[in-house]
Amino acid sequence: MNRISTSGSRARKIAPAATQEERPGPAAPSSRGLTRVKFWGVRGSIPTPGPTTVHYGGNTSCVEVRADGQIIILDAGTGLRLLGRQLVAEFDAQPLDLTLLLTHTHWDHIQGLPFFLPVYKPQNHLRILGYEGARHGLEVVLAGQMESPFFPIGLREVPANVRIEELKAMKFNVGPVRVQAATANHPGICVGYRLFTSGGSIAFFPDNEPFPEGAPARWAVAEAPAPAFAQGEDRRLTDFLRGTDVLIMDTQYDAVEYKRHTGWGHGCLDDVVALALQAEVKTLFLFHHDPNHDDTKVSQMLAHARQLVAARKGELHIEAAREGATVELPAAAPA
C-alpha cells in the first residue's frame, strides 16, 4: 500500500505508487484516533489516462477521508468510480453511510457521480453537501448531467438513498468531524474545506488561485482595488489554513505557465508554497495536476517546490498527490 504517515511536521514514509491496474483498496476503517486520507483522483480539468501519467494518475479530483467512524469523500471527479468499486468490494452487502463534500460543480469535480457503484445498491445512503451551483441549485446541476440524452438513468432513479443538501452555513459537522468552509478564488461559486478530526486537520482546496503580494488587477472574483483586495484575501486564507496538518491544494501551473493564465482561478506553484509556509502548514500535497503535465513534469515541479522551501529554511514537507497514496495522521498524545 502506498502510505504516508505524518507525525509532527514531517512525513515518515512514502512507498512507490502502484500501477492503475494494481491500485490498492481503500484505507481500512479508521481505528480510534487515526485519520486516513487516500487519493483516488489528482488530475485537473479532464482525465488523462495513458503511459505518461501512470505514476501520478490521470483521474480527476477525488479524495477519501476516514476518521472518527466517518467516510467522507472530497469531490466526485472520475476517481470516484475507482473508490466506489473498492467500497462495494470491501463492504459487500453491508449498508454504507457516506458523505460527499463538493467544492463546486465544474464538470471535473462531479463527472464521476454517475459511475459511483454504491448509489446503485439500495442499502446504501449517500449525503451530498455543497453550495449553490453557478446559476442553478445544487440538485438541478447534479441531476442534469444524468438526464437523457446524457445518461441512461437519472440521479433520482438510482436505488440508493441519495440526499442532496445545499449548504448556507460555513461551519457544520459530519458526525464528530468538525468542518469549516472558505470561499476559493475560482470562477463561479467555489469553496475549500478544512476537516478537524481526532487525528489532525486536513484542508482541501483543489481549485484556487492565491493572492500573492503585488497581485494584478485581473482576478476571477475581484470586487475591490487589486492591492487591498488581494492583501485581505491572502490574510483570510492564511488564517484559515494556519497550522493545518495536511493541505491539498491546486498547483496547476509553474511560474512561466502562470504568466499566461493569471486570473484563470488556478494556483501557481511558487505562490502556493509561499502560502503554505506563511500558514505554518505541516505537509503540502501538490494537486490538480495540469492535463498537459506528464509524470516527469510533475516530478520536476515537486523538486522545485522542495527547493523553494529549502531556500527559505522552512520545515514544510511537500509531496505531489498521486492515485493510491494514503496519508495517516495519528491523534495527539494524551495530556
LODOLO-403001 format. One record per residue (C-alpha): residue in three letters; z, x, y; residue number from 1. Coordinates in nm, 2 decimals. Example, Ala and Ser with C-alpha at 12.3 -4.5 7.8 and 13.67 -1.06 7.14 Angstrom:
! residues 2
<code: ALA, Z: 0.78, X: 1.23, Y: -0.45, pos: 1>
<code: SER, Z: 0.71, X: 1.37, Y: -0.11, pos: 2>
This chain:
! residues 335
<code: MET, Z: 0.00, X: 0.00, Y: 0.00, pos: 1>
<code: ASN, Z: -0.08, X: 0.12, Y: 0.35, pos: 2>
<code: ARG, Z: 0.27, X: 0.13, Y: 0.51, pos: 3>
<code: ILE, Z: 0.41, X: 0.25, Y: 0.84, pos: 4>
<code: SER, Z: 0.79, X: 0.24, Y: 0.86, pos: 5>
<code: THR, Z: 0.93, X: 0.25, Y: 1.21, pos: 6>
<code: SER, Z: 1.28, X: 0.37, Y: 1.29, pos: 7>
<code: GLY, Z: 1.37, X: 0.46, Y: 1.64, pos: 8>
<code: SER, Z: 1.08, X: 0.59, Y: 1.84, pos: 9>
<code: ARG, Z: 0.87, X: 0.74, Y: 1.55, pos: 10>
<code: ALA, Z: 0.67, X: 0.60, Y: 1.27, pos: 11>
<code: ARG, Z: 0.77, X: 0.79, Y: 0.95, pos: 12>
<code: LYS, Z: 0.47, X: 0.74, Y: 0.72, pos: 13>
<code: ILE, Z: 0.12, X: 0.62, Y: 0.71, pos: 14>
<code: ALA, Z: -0.09, X: 0.62, Y: 0.39, pos: 15>
<code: PRO, Z: -0.47, X: 0.63, Y: 0.37, pos: 16>
<code: ALA, Z: -0.65, X: 0.29, Y: 0.42, pos: 17>
<code: ALA, Z: -0.78, X: 0.11, Y: 0.12, pos: 18>
<code: THR, Z: -1.14, X: 0.00, Y: 0.10, pos: 19>
<code: GLN, Z: -1.23, X: -0.36, Y: 0.19, pos: 20>
<code: GLU, Z: -1.26, X: -0.45, Y: -0.18, pos: 21>
<code: GLU, Z: -0.92, X: -0.30, Y: -0.26, pos: 22>
<code: ARG, Z: -0.72, X: -0.44, Y: 0.03, pos: 23>
<code: PRO, Z: -0.36, X: -0.48, Y: -0.09, pos: 24>
<code: GLY, Z: -0.20, X: -0.82, Y: -0.09, pos: 25>
<code: PRO, Z: 0.02, X: -0.95, Y: 0.20, pos: 26>
<code: ALA, Z: 0.36, X: -0.79, Y: 0.26, pos: 27>
<code: ALA, Z: 0.62, X: -0.92, Y: 0.02, pos: 28>
<code: PRO, Z: 0.86, X: -1.18, Y: 0.16, pos: 29>
<code: SER, Z: 1.08, X: -1.01, Y: 0.41, pos: 30>
<code: SER, Z: 1.42, X: -0.90, Y: 0.28, pos: 31>
<code: ARG, Z: 1.72, X: -0.95, Y: 0.50, pos: 32>
<code: GLY, Z: 1.69, X: -0.76, Y: 0.83, pos: 33>
<code: LEU, Z: 1.34, X: -0.63, Y: 0.75, pos: 34>
<code: THR, Z: 1.04, X: -0.72, Y: 0.96, pos: 35>
<code: ARG, Z: 0.69, X: -0.66, Y: 0.82, pos: 36>
<code: VAL, Z: 0.36, X: -0.66, Y: 1.01, pos: 37>
<code: LYS, Z: 0.03, X: -0.65, Y: 0.84, pos: 38>
<code: PHE, Z: -0.32, X: -0.61, Y: 0.99, pos: 39>
<code: TRP, Z: -0.59, X: -0.84, Y: 0.85, pos: 40>
<code: GLY, Z: -0.84, X: -0.81, Y: 1.13, pos: 41>
<code: VAL, Z: -0.86, X: -0.55, Y: 1.41, pos: 42>
<code: ARG, Z: -1.21, X: -0.57, Y: 1.55, pos: 43>
<code: GLY, Z: -1.31, X: -0.74, Y: 1.88, pos: 44>
<code: SER, Z: -1.59, X: -0.98, Y: 1.97, pos: 45>
<code: ILE, Z: -1.78, X: -1.00, Y: 1.64, pos: 46>
<code: PRO, Z: -1.72, X: -0.90, Y: 1.28, pos: 47>
<code: THR, Z: -1.88, X: -0.56, Y: 1.20, pos: 48>
<code: PRO, Z: -1.90, X: -0.51, Y: 0.82, pos: 49>
<code: GLY, Z: -2.07, X: -0.20, Y: 0.69, pos: 50>
<code: PRO, Z: -2.02, X: 0.16, Y: 0.57, pos: 51>
<code: THR, Z: -1.94, X: 0.29, Y: 0.92, pos: 52>
<code: THR, Z: -1.64, X: 0.06, Y: 0.97, pos: 53>
<code: VAL, Z: -1.48, X: 0.08, Y: 0.62, pos: 54>
<code: HIS, Z: -1.18, X: 0.29, Y: 0.73, pos: 55>
<code: TYR, Z: -1.05, X: 0.07, Y: 1.02, pos: 56>
<code: GLY, Z: -1.22, X: -0.25, Y: 0.91, pos: 57>
<code: GLY, Z: -1.47, X: -0.49, Y: 1.06, pos: 58>
<code: ASN, Z: -1.29, X: -0.83, Y: 1.06, pos: 59>
<code: THR, Z: -1.18, X: -0.99, Y: 1.39, pos: 60>
<code: SER, Z: -0.83, X: -1.04, Y: 1.52, pos: 61>
<code: CYS, Z: -0.56, X: -1.15, Y: 1.27, pos: 62>
<code: VAL, Z: -0.21, X: -1.01, Y: 1.22, pos: 63>
<code: GLU, Z: 0.06, X: -1.13, Y: 0.98, pos: 64>
<code: VAL, Z: 0.43, X: -1.11, Y: 1.06, pos: 65>
<code: ARG, Z: 0.70, X: -1.18, Y: 0.80, pos: 66>
<code: ALA, Z: 1.05, X: -1.19, Y: 0.95, pos: 67>
<code: ASP, Z: 1.37, X: -1.39, Y: 0.91, pos: 68>
<code: GLY, Z: 1.22, X: -1.62, Y: 0.64, pos: 69>
<code: GLN, Z: 0.91, X: -1.70, Y: 0.85, pos: 70>
<code: ILE, Z: 0.54, X: -1.62, Y: 0.80, pos: 71>
<code: ILE, Z: 0.39, X: -1.60, Y: 1.15, pos: 72>
<code: ILE, Z: 0.02, X: -1.54, Y: 1.19, pos: 73>
<code: LEU, Z: -0.12, X: -1.40, Y: 1.52, pos: 74>
<code: ASP, Z: -0.47, X: -1.52, Y: 1.59, pos: 75>
<code: ALA, Z: -0.73, X: -1.66, Y: 1.35, pos: 76>
<code: GLY, Z: -1.03, X: -1.43, Y: 1.35, pos: 77>
<code: THR, Z: -1.22, X: -1.36, Y: 1.03, pos: 78>
<code: GLY, Z: -0.93, X: -1.15, Y: 0.89, pos: 79>
<code: LEU, Z: -0.76, X: -1.49, Y: 0.84, pos: 80>
<code: ARG, Z: -0.99, X: -1.55, Y: 0.54, pos: 81>
<code: LEU, Z: -0.85, X: -1.25, Y: 0.35, pos: 82>
<code: LEU, Z: -0.49, X: -1.34, Y: 0.44, pos: 83>
<code: GLY, Z: -0.55, X: -1.69, Y: 0.31, pos: 84>
<code: ARG, Z: -0.68, X: -1.58, Y: -0.02, pos: 85>
<code: GLN, Z: -0.38, X: -1.35, Y: -0.07, pos: 86>
<code: LEU, Z: -0.13, X: -1.61, Y: 0.03, pos: 87>
<code: VAL, Z: -0.27, X: -1.85, Y: -0.23, pos: 88>
<code: ALA, Z: -0.27, X: -1.59, Y: -0.50, pos: 89>
<code: GLU, Z: 0.09, X: -1.48, Y: -0.42, pos: 90>
<code: PHE, Z: 0.25, X: -1.82, Y: -0.39, pos: 91>
<code: ASP, Z: 0.02, X: -2.01, Y: -0.64, pos: 92>
<code: ALA, Z: 0.12, X: -2.38, Y: -0.62, pos: 93>
<code: GLN, Z: 0.43, X: -2.33, Y: -0.42, pos: 94>
<code: PRO, Z: 0.43, X: -2.50, Y: -0.08, pos: 95>
<code: LEU, Z: 0.36, X: -2.28, Y: 0.22, pos: 96>
<code: ASP, Z: 0.51, X: -2.33, Y: 0.56, pos: 97>
<code: LEU, Z: 0.30, X: -2.13, Y: 0.81, pos: 98>
<code: THR, Z: 0.30, X: -2.08, Y: 1.19, pos: 99>
<code: LEU, Z: -0.02, X: -1.97, Y: 1.36, pos: 100>
<code: LEU, Z: 0.01, X: -1.84, Y: 1.72, pos: 101>
<code: LEU, Z: -0.32, X: -1.84, Y: 1.91, pos: 102>
<code: THR, Z: -0.36, X: -1.62, Y: 2.22, pos: 103>
<code: HIS, Z: -0.67, X: -1.81, Y: 2.33, pos: 104>
<code: THR, Z: -0.97, X: -1.99, Y: 2.19, pos: 105>
<code: HIS, Z: -1.26, X: -1.74, Y: 2.22, pos: 106>
<code: TRP, Z: -1.45, X: -1.75, Y: 1.90, pos: 107>
<code: ASP, Z: -1.35, X: -1.41, Y: 1.76, pos: 108>
<code: HIS, Z: -0.99, X: -1.54, Y: 1.76, pos: 109>
<code: ILE, Z: -1.04, X: -1.88, Y: 1.59, pos: 110>
<code: GLN, Z: -1.35, X: -1.83, Y: 1.37, pos: 111>
<code: GLY, Z: -1.15, X: -1.77, Y: 1.05, pos: 112>
<code: LEU, Z: -0.97, X: -2.10, Y: 1.05, pos: 113>
<code: PRO, Z: -1.24, X: -2.30, Y: 0.87, pos: 114>
<code: PHE, Z: -1.22, X: -2.04, Y: 0.58, pos: 115>
<code: PHE, Z: -0.84, X: -2.03, Y: 0.56, pos: 116>
<code: LEU, Z: -0.78, X: -2.13, Y: 0.20, pos: 117>
<code: PRO, Z: -0.42, X: -2.27, Y: 0.24, pos: 118>
<code: VAL, Z: -0.55, X: -2.56, Y: 0.45, pos: 119>
<code: TYR, Z: -0.74, X: -2.68, Y: 0.15, pos: 120>
<code: LYS, Z: -0.42, X: -2.72, Y: -0.06, pos: 121>
<code: PRO, Z: -0.23, X: -3.05, Y: 0.00, pos: 122>
<code: GLN, Z: 0.12, X: -2.90, Y: -0.05, pos: 123>
<code: ASN, Z: 0.09, X: -2.66, Y: 0.25, pos: 124>
<code: HIS, Z: 0.19, X: -2.70, Y: 0.61, pos: 125>
<code: LEU, Z: 0.03, X: -2.52, Y: 0.90, pos: 126>
<code: ARG, Z: 0.16, X: -2.54, Y: 1.25, pos: 127>
<code: ILE, Z: -0.08, X: -2.41, Y: 1.51, pos: 128>
<code: LEU, Z: 0.07, X: -2.32, Y: 1.85, pos: 129>
<code: GLY, Z: -0.13, X: -2.22, Y: 2.16, pos: 130>
<code: TYR, Z: -0.21, X: -2.31, Y: 2.52, pos: 131>
<code: GLU, Z: -0.48, X: -2.53, Y: 2.66, pos: 132>
<code: GLY, Z: -0.85, X: -2.44, Y: 2.58, pos: 133>
<code: ALA, Z: -1.06, X: -2.31, Y: 2.87, pos: 134>
<code: ARG, Z: -1.20, X: -2.66, Y: 2.95, pos: 135>
<code: HIS, Z: -1.07, X: -2.88, Y: 2.68, pos: 136>
<code: GLY, Z: -0.75, X: -2.94, Y: 2.49, pos: 137>
<code: LEU, Z: -0.65, X: -2.71, Y: 2.21, pos: 138>
<code: GLU, Z: -0.70, X: -2.96, Y: 1.94, pos: 139>
<code: VAL, Z: -1.05, X: -3.05, Y: 2.07, pos: 140>
<code: VAL, Z: -1.16, X: -2.68, Y: 2.07, pos: 141>
<code: LEU, Z: -1.03, X: -2.61, Y: 1.72, pos: 142>
<code: ALA, Z: -1.17, X: -2.92, Y: 1.57, pos: 143>
<code: GLY, Z: -1.50, X: -2.88, Y: 1.75, pos: 144>
<code: GLN, Z: -1.60, X: -2.57, Y: 1.55, pos: 145>
<code: MET, Z: -1.56, X: -2.76, Y: 1.23, pos: 146>
<code: GLU, Z: -1.76, X: -3.07, Y: 1.32, pos: 147>
<code: SER, Z: -2.10, X: -3.15, Y: 1.19, pos: 148>
<code: PRO, Z: -2.35, X: -2.98, Y: 1.22, pos: 149>
<code: PHE, Z: -2.14, X: -2.66, Y: 1.24, pos: 150>
<code: PHE, Z: -1.93, X: -2.71, Y: 0.93, pos: 151>
<code: PRO, Z: -1.93, X: -2.94, Y: 0.62, pos: 152>
<code: ILE, Z: -1.56, X: -3.05, Y: 0.65, pos: 153>
<code: GLY, Z: -1.37, X: -3.14, Y: 0.96, pos: 154>
<code: LEU, Z: -1.03, X: -3.00, Y: 1.06, pos: 155>
<code: ARG, Z: -0.88, X: -3.35, Y: 1.05, pos: 156>
<code: GLU, Z: -1.01, X: -3.39, Y: 0.69, pos: 157>
<code: VAL, Z: -0.85, X: -3.09, Y: 0.52, pos: 158>
<code: PRO, Z: -0.59, X: -3.17, Y: 0.26, pos: 159>
<code: ALA, Z: -0.31, X: -2.97, Y: 0.41, pos: 160>
<code: ASN, Z: -0.07, X: -3.09, Y: 0.68, pos: 161>
<code: VAL, Z: -0.21, X: -2.93, Y: 0.99, pos: 162>
<code: ARG, Z: -0.02, X: -2.98, Y: 1.31, pos: 163>
<code: ILE, Z: -0.16, X: -2.86, Y: 1.65, pos: 164>
<code: GLU, Z: 0.08, X: -2.82, Y: 1.94, pos: 165>
<code: GLU, Z: -0.04, X: -2.74, Y: 2.29, pos: 166>
<code: LEU, Z: 0.24, X: -2.53, Y: 2.45, pos: 167>
<code: LYS, Z: 0.37, X: -2.57, Y: 2.80, pos: 168>
<code: ALA, Z: 0.68, X: -2.35, Y: 2.79, pos: 169>
<code: MET, Z: 0.65, X: -1.97, Y: 2.78, pos: 170>
<code: LYS, Z: 0.97, X: -1.93, Y: 2.56, pos: 171>
<code: PHE, Z: 1.02, X: -2.10, Y: 2.22, pos: 172>
<code: ASN, Z: 1.14, X: -2.03, Y: 1.87, pos: 173>
<code: VAL, Z: 0.98, X: -2.02, Y: 1.53, pos: 174>
<code: GLY, Z: 1.28, X: -2.07, Y: 1.31, pos: 175>
<code: PRO, Z: 1.52, X: -1.79, Y: 1.41, pos: 176>
<code: VAL, Z: 1.24, X: -1.58, Y: 1.56, pos: 177>
<code: ARG, Z: 1.25, X: -1.59, Y: 1.94, pos: 178>
<code: VAL, Z: 0.91, X: -1.59, Y: 2.10, pos: 179>
<code: GLN, Z: 0.81, X: -1.52, Y: 2.46, pos: 180>
<code: ALA, Z: 0.46, X: -1.56, Y: 2.60, pos: 181>
<code: ALA, Z: 0.30, X: -1.40, Y: 2.91, pos: 182>
<code: THR, Z: -0.04, X: -1.45, Y: 3.06, pos: 183>
<code: ALA, Z: -0.31, X: -1.19, Y: 3.00, pos: 184>
<code: ASN, Z: -0.58, X: -1.06, Y: 3.23, pos: 185>
<code: HIS, Z: -0.88, X: -1.21, Y: 3.04, pos: 186>
<code: PRO, Z: -1.14, X: -1.48, Y: 3.13, pos: 187>
<code: GLY, Z: -1.01, X: -1.83, Y: 3.06, pos: 188>
<code: ILE, Z: -0.66, X: -1.92, Y: 2.95, pos: 189>
<code: CYS, Z: -0.52, X: -1.63, Y: 2.75, pos: 190>
<code: VAL, Z: -0.17, X: -1.51, Y: 2.67, pos: 191>
<code: GLY, Z: 0.01, X: -1.24, Y: 2.48, pos: 192>
<code: TYR, Z: 0.32, X: -1.29, Y: 2.27, pos: 193>
<code: ARG, Z: 0.64, X: -1.09, Y: 2.21, pos: 194>
<code: LEU, Z: 0.84, X: -1.18, Y: 1.90, pos: 195>
<code: PHE, Z: 1.21, X: -1.09, Y: 1.87, pos: 196>
<code: THR, Z: 1.31, X: -1.06, Y: 1.51, pos: 197>
<code: SER, Z: 1.62, X: -0.92, Y: 1.34, pos: 198>
<code: GLY, Z: 1.43, X: -0.61, Y: 1.26, pos: 199>
<code: GLY, Z: 1.29, X: -0.54, Y: 1.61, pos: 200>
<code: SER, Z: 1.03, X: -0.67, Y: 1.86, pos: 201>
<code: ILE, Z: 0.66, X: -0.70, Y: 1.83, pos: 202>
<code: ALA, Z: 0.42, X: -0.76, Y: 2.12, pos: 203>
<code: PHE, Z: 0.06, X: -0.88, Y: 2.07, pos: 204>
<code: PHE, Z: -0.20, X: -0.86, Y: 2.35, pos: 205>
<code: PRO, Z: -0.54, X: -0.85, Y: 2.17, pos: 206>
<code: ASP, Z: -0.74, X: -0.93, Y: 2.48, pos: 207>
<code: ASN, Z: -0.61, X: -0.78, Y: 2.81, pos: 208>
<code: GLU, Z: -0.72, X: -0.57, Y: 3.10, pos: 209>
<code: PRO, Z: -0.43, X: -0.38, Y: 3.26, pos: 210>
<code: PHE, Z: -0.40, X: -0.35, Y: 3.64, pos: 211>
<code: PRO, Z: -0.36, X: 0.02, Y: 3.70, pos: 212>
<code: GLU, Z: -0.28, X: 0.18, Y: 4.03, pos: 213>
<code: GLY, Z: -0.58, X: 0.16, Y: 4.26, pos: 214>
<code: ALA, Z: -0.74, X: -0.13, Y: 4.07, pos: 215>
<code: PRO, Z: -1.07, X: -0.25, Y: 4.22, pos: 216>
<code: ALA, Z: -1.11, X: -0.59, Y: 4.37, pos: 217>
<code: ARG, Z: -1.32, X: -0.74, Y: 4.09, pos: 218>
<code: TRP, Z: -1.08, X: -0.88, Y: 3.83, pos: 219>
<code: ALA, Z: -1.10, X: -1.16, Y: 3.58, pos: 220>
<code: VAL, Z: -0.81, X: -1.35, Y: 3.72, pos: 221>
<code: ALA, Z: -0.75, X: -1.20, Y: 4.07, pos: 222>
<code: GLU, Z: -0.63, X: -1.46, Y: 4.32, pos: 223>
<code: ALA, Z: -0.49, X: -1.22, Y: 4.59, pos: 224>
<code: PRO, Z: -0.59, X: -0.90, Y: 4.76, pos: 225>
<code: ALA, Z: -0.65, X: -0.65, Y: 4.48, pos: 226>
<code: PRO, Z: -0.39, X: -0.38, Y: 4.56, pos: 227>
<code: ALA, Z: -0.09, X: -0.62, Y: 4.60, pos: 228>
<code: PHE, Z: -0.20, X: -0.84, Y: 4.32, pos: 229>
<code: ALA, Z: -0.27, X: -0.55, Y: 4.08, pos: 230>
<code: GLN, Z: 0.07, X: -0.39, Y: 4.15, pos: 231>
<code: GLY, Z: 0.25, X: -0.72, Y: 4.09, pos: 232>
<code: GLU, Z: 0.07, X: -0.78, Y: 3.76, pos: 233>
<code: ASP, Z: 0.13, X: -0.43, Y: 3.65, pos: 234>
<code: ARG, Z: 0.51, X: -0.46, Y: 3.72, pos: 235>
<code: ARG, Z: 0.52, X: -0.80, Y: 3.55, pos: 236>
<code: LEU, Z: 0.36, X: -0.68, Y: 3.23, pos: 237>
<code: THR, Z: 0.56, X: -0.36, Y: 3.22, pos: 238>
<code: ASP, Z: 0.88, X: -0.55, Y: 3.25, pos: 239>
<code: PHE, Z: 0.77, X: -0.80, Y: 2.98, pos: 240>
<code: LEU, Z: 0.69, X: -0.51, Y: 2.74, pos: 241>
<code: ARG, Z: 1.00, X: -0.30, Y: 2.82, pos: 242>
<code: GLY, Z: 1.14, X: -0.14, Y: 2.51, pos: 243>
<code: THR, Z: 0.90, X: -0.31, Y: 2.26, pos: 244>
<code: ASP, Z: 0.92, X: -0.16, Y: 1.91, pos: 245>
<code: VAL, Z: 0.56, X: -0.23, Y: 1.82, pos: 246>
<code: LEU, Z: 0.29, X: -0.30, Y: 2.08, pos: 247>
<code: ILE, Z: -0.05, X: -0.42, Y: 1.95, pos: 248>
<code: MET, Z: -0.29, X: -0.41, Y: 2.25, pos: 249>
<code: ASP, Z: -0.66, X: -0.43, Y: 2.34, pos: 250>
<code: THR, Z: -0.81, X: -0.08, Y: 2.39, pos: 251>
<code: GLN, Z: -1.17, X: -0.17, Y: 2.35, pos: 252>
<code: TYR, Z: -1.32, X: 0.09, Y: 2.59, pos: 253>
<code: ASP, Z: -1.28, X: 0.46, Y: 2.66, pos: 254>
<code: ALA, Z: -1.27, X: 0.58, Y: 3.02, pos: 255>
<code: VAL, Z: -1.65, X: 0.62, Y: 3.05, pos: 256>
<code: GLU, Z: -1.73, X: 0.29, Y: 2.89, pos: 257>
<code: TYR, Z: -1.47, X: 0.11, Y: 3.11, pos: 258>
<code: LYS, Z: -1.66, X: 0.20, Y: 3.43, pos: 259>
<code: ARG, Z: -1.94, X: -0.02, Y: 3.31, pos: 260>
<code: HIS, Z: -1.71, X: -0.30, Y: 3.20, pos: 261>
<code: THR, Z: -1.45, X: -0.33, Y: 3.48, pos: 262>
<code: GLY, Z: -1.33, X: -0.68, Y: 3.52, pos: 263>
<code: TRP, Z: -1.45, X: -0.80, Y: 3.18, pos: 264>
<code: GLY, Z: -1.09, X: -0.86, Y: 3.06, pos: 265>
<code: HIS, Z: -1.06, X: -0.58, Y: 2.81, pos: 266>
<code: GLY, Z: -0.85, X: -0.26, Y: 2.81, pos: 267>
<code: CYS, Z: -0.93, X: 0.09, Y: 2.90, pos: 268>
<code: LEU, Z: -0.76, X: 0.33, Y: 2.65, pos: 269>
<code: ASP, Z: -0.62, X: 0.56, Y: 2.92, pos: 270>
<code: ASP, Z: -0.47, X: 0.26, Y: 3.12, pos: 271>
<code: VAL, Z: -0.31, X: 0.11, Y: 2.81, pos: 272>
<code: VAL, Z: -0.14, X: 0.44, Y: 2.71, pos: 273>
<code: ALA, Z: -0.01, X: 0.47, Y: 3.06, pos: 274>
<code: LEU, Z: 0.13, X: 0.12, Y: 3.05, pos: 275>
<code: ALA, Z: 0.30, X: 0.17, Y: 2.71, pos: 276>
<code: LEU, Z: 0.46, X: 0.49, Y: 2.84, pos: 277>
<code: GLN, Z: 0.58, X: 0.32, Y: 3.15, pos: 278>
<code: ALA, Z: 0.73, X: 0.03, Y: 2.95, pos: 279>
<code: GLU, Z: 0.90, X: 0.28, Y: 2.71, pos: 280>
<code: VAL, Z: 0.72, X: 0.13, Y: 2.41, pos: 281>
<code: LYS, Z: 0.81, X: 0.30, Y: 2.08, pos: 282>
<code: THR, Z: 0.48, X: 0.25, Y: 1.88, pos: 283>
<code: LEU, Z: 0.14, X: 0.15, Y: 2.02, pos: 284>
<code: PHE, Z: -0.14, X: 0.03, Y: 1.80, pos: 285>
<code: LEU, Z: -0.49, X: 0.05, Y: 1.94, pos: 286>
<code: PHE, Z: -0.65, X: -0.29, Y: 1.88, pos: 287>
<code: HIS, Z: -0.96, X: -0.50, Y: 1.93, pos: 288>
<code: HIS, Z: -1.19, X: -0.21, Y: 1.84, pos: 289>
<code: ASP, Z: -1.53, X: -0.24, Y: 2.01, pos: 290>
<code: PRO, Z: -1.80, X: -0.37, Y: 1.77, pos: 291>
<code: ASN, Z: -2.02, X: -0.07, Y: 1.86, pos: 292>
<code: HIS, Z: -1.74, X: 0.18, Y: 1.77, pos: 293>
<code: ASP, Z: -1.76, X: 0.32, Y: 1.42, pos: 294>
<code: ASP, Z: -1.47, X: 0.49, Y: 1.23, pos: 295>
<code: THR, Z: -1.55, X: 0.83, Y: 1.39, pos: 296>
<code: LYS, Z: -1.53, X: 0.69, Y: 1.74, pos: 297>
<code: VAL, Z: -1.21, X: 0.50, Y: 1.68, pos: 298>
<code: SER, Z: -1.05, X: 0.82, Y: 1.54, pos: 299>
<code: GLN, Z: -1.17, X: 1.01, Y: 1.85, pos: 300>
<code: MET, Z: -1.01, X: 0.75, Y: 2.07, pos: 301>
<code: LEU, Z: -0.68, X: 0.78, Y: 1.87, pos: 302>
<code: ALA, Z: -0.68, X: 1.16, Y: 1.91, pos: 303>
<code: HIS, Z: -0.75, X: 1.13, Y: 2.29, pos: 304>
<code: ALA, Z: -0.46, X: 0.88, Y: 2.32, pos: 305>
<code: ARG, Z: -0.22, X: 1.12, Y: 2.15, pos: 306>
<code: GLN, Z: -0.34, X: 1.40, Y: 2.38, pos: 307>
<code: LEU, Z: -0.25, X: 1.18, Y: 2.68, pos: 308>
<code: VAL, Z: 0.10, X: 1.13, Y: 2.55, pos: 309>
<code: ALA, Z: 0.14, X: 1.50, Y: 2.48, pos: 310>
<code: ALA, Z: 0.02, X: 1.59, Y: 2.83, pos: 311>
<code: ARG, Z: 0.30, X: 1.37, Y: 2.97, pos: 312>
<code: LYS, Z: 0.55, X: 1.50, Y: 2.72, pos: 313>
<code: GLY, Z: 0.61, X: 1.14, Y: 2.61, pos: 314>
<code: GLU, Z: 0.77, X: 1.01, Y: 2.29, pos: 315>
<code: LEU, Z: 0.53, X: 0.72, Y: 2.24, pos: 316>
<code: HIS, Z: 0.39, X: 0.71, Y: 1.88, pos: 317>
<code: ILE, Z: 0.03, X: 0.59, Y: 1.86, pos: 318>
<code: GLU, Z: -0.18, X: 0.46, Y: 1.57, pos: 319>
<code: ALA, Z: -0.52, X: 0.29, Y: 1.55, pos: 320>
<code: ALA, Z: -0.48, X: -0.05, Y: 1.38, pos: 321>
<code: ARG, Z: -0.67, X: -0.08, Y: 1.05, pos: 322>
<code: GLU, Z: -0.71, X: -0.35, Y: 0.80, pos: 323>
<code: GLY, Z: -0.45, X: -0.34, Y: 0.52, pos: 324>
<code: ALA, Z: -0.19, X: -0.12, Y: 0.71, pos: 325>
<code: THR, Z: 0.16, X: -0.25, Y: 0.70, pos: 326>
<code: VAL, Z: 0.44, X: -0.18, Y: 0.96, pos: 327>
<code: GLU, Z: 0.80, X: -0.21, Y: 0.87, pos: 328>
<code: LEU, Z: 1.08, X: -0.25, Y: 1.13, pos: 329>
<code: PRO, Z: 1.44, X: -0.21, Y: 0.99, pos: 330>
<code: ALA, Z: 1.72, X: -0.40, Y: 1.15, pos: 331>
<code: ALA, Z: 1.96, X: -0.22, Y: 1.38, pos: 332>
<code: ALA, Z: 2.26, X: -0.07, Y: 1.21, pos: 333>
<code: PRO, Z: 2.57, X: -0.29, Y: 1.22, pos: 334>
<code: ALA, Z: 2.82, X: -0.21, Y: 1.50, pos: 335>
